[in-house]
Amino acid sequence: MNFRDLEYLVALEELKHFRKAAERCFVSQPTLSGQIRKLEDELNIQLMERSSRKVIFTQAGLDIVSKAKTILLEAKSLKEIAKSYNDPMHGSLHIGLIPTVAPYLLPLIVPTVKKHFTELELYLHENQTDILLKQLEEGELDCLLLALLPDMESFQHYPLYEEPLELALAETHPWANKSSIDLNKLRGERVLMLEEGHCLRDQALGFCFTAGAIEDHSFKATSLETLRHMVSADTGLTLLPQLAVPSNRHQAGIKYIPFNEPIPSRTIALLYRKNSVRKICFEKLSKLIGETVQIKLDSY
């Protein structure tokens, strides 16, 4: 038994398909299948039921896969410990980002990070919060850049910046010429929102419901850019994070209006596992990101 055999087993359990698991592990299907059978012989137990249509793991197989994931994560930690002592800002770093952060934050920070940490290889993964948290917990990702939520206490974090939300509306809207607006002005207004799964949706809904606004259930956007197009077509109002707002607050038929105090906002943070040995790397990275973004936010 070796680590590679455990990687084959975990891939097969996650994908439930020999060919797809072999492709993920960059081996041939016969090689993966043969190693799994050798593992069963070595452990003297059946790990799965095989058929031409599906792969079904036995309870013993599922228990062993769970332990295999832990072993692989610990093995990765051993390498990270050595790396962190030798050079904390060297090597690969897999970062997860949510869709309402990635397109607006990355153009700001990637050039700066590459300039300051030339030996750091960034691998960027965009997905919704729940999926990213699972990938972080299982060791697939090293850290996350996302909106901090109350249910993330099982992880450690560095706050990066506080991002205000602004009101986006069509330039023909009666409020378009306002320089700022109170949140309670949204009372009774129908507001466009993102679809389920986006944490920004839940945060924006919280602010809107407090103000007495009503969600427009006839439409749910898959992205902030889709929301922007709907607003441009004078279909409704929405709230957008400030990094997604152009500096002059007017673009493509849309006006963006900042809120008066109390300003709705979200905390963007770098999240990592409590037992991660790359804390020094995350501390330096978060400091650089926070300083870089704050310069941009101060320009609004």
Residue pairs with C-beta under 8 A, 6 or more apart in sequence:
1 39
1 42
1 43
3 71
3 72
3 75
4 25
4 35
5 35
5 36
5 38
5 39
6 68
6 71
6 72
7 25
7 72
8 21
8 25
8 27
8 32
8 35
8 36
8 39
9 36
9 39
9 47
9 64
9 65
9 68
10 65
10 68
10 69
10 72
11 21
11 24
11 25
11 32
12 18
12 21
12 32
12 36
12 48
12 55
13 57
13 61
13 62
13 65
14 21
15 21
15 24
16 54
16 55
16 56
17 55
18 29
18 32
18 33
18 55
19 29
21 32
22 28
22 29
22 31
22 32
22 33
25 32
36 47
36 48
39 47
40 46
40 47
43 64
45 58
45 60
45 64
46 58
46 60
46 61
47 57
47 58
47 60
47 61
47 64
48 55
48 56
48 57
48 58
48 61
49 55
49 56
49 57
49 58
57 65
69 138
69 139
72 139
73 138
73 139
76 139
77 275
77 276
77 277
80 276
80 277
80 278
81 277
83 90
83 91
83 278
84 277
84 278
84 279
84 280
84 281
87 119
88 278
88 280
88 281
88 284
89 117
89 119
89 120
89 281
89 284
90 119
90 120
91 119
91 120
91 121
92 121
92 123
93 120
93 121
93 122
93 123
93 142
93 143
93 278
93 281
93 285
94 123
94 125
94 140
94 141
94 142
95 122
95 123
95 124
95 125
95 141
95 142
95 143
95 144
95 145
96 125
96 126
96 127
96 132
96 135
96 136
96 141
96 143
96 144
96 145
96 146
97 105
97 106
97 124
97 125
97 126
97 132
97 144
97 145
97 146
98 126
98 127
98 128
98 129
98 132
98 144
98 145
98 146
98 147
98 198
98 199
98 200
99 126
99 127
99 128
99 198
99 223
99 224
100 147
100 194
100 198
100 199
100 200
100 224
100 241
100 244
101 145
101 146
101 147
101 241
101 243
101 268
102 124
102 126
102 145
103 224
103 225
103 244
104 241
104 243
104 244
105 145
105 243
105 268
105 289
105 293
106 124
108 243
108 292
108 293
108 296
109 288
109 289
109 292
109 293
110 122
112 288
112 292
113 120
113 122
113 285
113 288
113 289
114 120
114 122
116 288
117 284
117 285
117 288
120 281
125 132
125 135
125 141
127 135
128 197
128 198
128 199
129 146
129 147
129 149
129 197
129 198
129 199
130 197
132 141
132 144
132 146
133 144
133 152
133 155
135 141
136 142
136 143
136 144
136 155
136 271
136 272
136 273
137 154
137 273
139 273
142 272
142 276
142 278
143 270
143 271
143 272
143 276
143 278
143 282
143 285
144 270
144 271
144 272
145 160
145 268
145 269
145 270
145 271
145 289
146 199
146 268
146 269
146 271
147 199
147 200
147 203
147 266
147 267
147 268
147 269
148 157
148 159
148 266
148 267
148 268
148 269
148 271
149 199
152 271
154 274
155 271
155 272
155 273
155 274
156 271
156 272
156 273
156 274
156 276
156 279
157 269
157 270
157 271
157 272
158 269
158 270
158 282
158 283
158 286
158 287
158 290
159 267
159 268
159 269
159 286
159 290
160 268
160 269
160 270
160 286
160 289
160 290
160 293
161 267
161 268
161 289
161 290
161 293
161 294
161 297
162 265
162 266
162 267
162 268
163 241
163 242
163 243
163 265
163 266
163 267
163 268
163 297
164 241
164 242
164 258
164 259
164 263
164 264
164 265
164 297
165 203
165 204
165 207
165 239
165 240
165 241
165 242
165 259
165 263
165 264
165 265
165 266
166 239
166 240
166 241
166 242
166 245
166 249
166 256
166 257
166 258
166 259
167 175
167 181
167 186
167 237
167 238
167 239
167 256
167 257
167 258
167 259
168 227
168 228
168 231
168 237
168 238
168 239
168 240
168 245
168 254
168 255
168 256
169 175
169 176
169 231
169 237
169 254
169 255
169 257
170 176
170 231
170 232
170 233
170 234
170 253
170 254
170 255
171 250
171 253
171 254
171 255
172 234
173 234
173 237
173 255
175 181
175 185
175 257
176 255
177 255
178 257
179 257
180 257
180 258
180 259
180 260
181 257
181 258
181 259
181 260
182 259
182 260
183 207
183 210
183 211
183 259
183 260
183 262
183 264
184 211
184 212
185 211
186 208
186 211
186 212
186 213
186 237
187 211
187 212
187 213
188 212
188 213
188 214
189 213
189 214
189 237
190 213
190 214
190 215
190 216
190 236
190 237
191 204
191 208
191 213
191 214
191 215
191 216
191 236
191 237
191 238
191 239
192 216
192 219
192 221
192 227
192 230
192 231
192 235
192 236
192 237
192 238
193 201
193 204
193 205
193 215
193 216
193 220
193 221
193 227
193 238
194 200
194 201
194 204
194 220
194 221
194 222
194 223
194 224
194 227
195 201
195 220
195 221
195 222
196 220
200 224
200 241
200 266
203 264
203 266
204 238
204 239
204 264
205 215
207 239
207 264
208 214
208 215
208 239
216 236
219 230
219 235
219 236
221 227
221 230
224 240
224 241
224 244
227 238
227 240
228 240
228 244
228 252
228 254
230 236
230 238
231 237
231 238
231 254
232 252
232 253
232 254
239 264
240 256
241 266
242 297
242 300
243 293
243 296
243 297
245 256
245 300
246 256
247 299
247 300
249 255
249 256
249 257
249 258
249 300
250 256
258 300
268 293
270 282
270 285
270 286
270 289
272 278
272 279
272 282
276 282
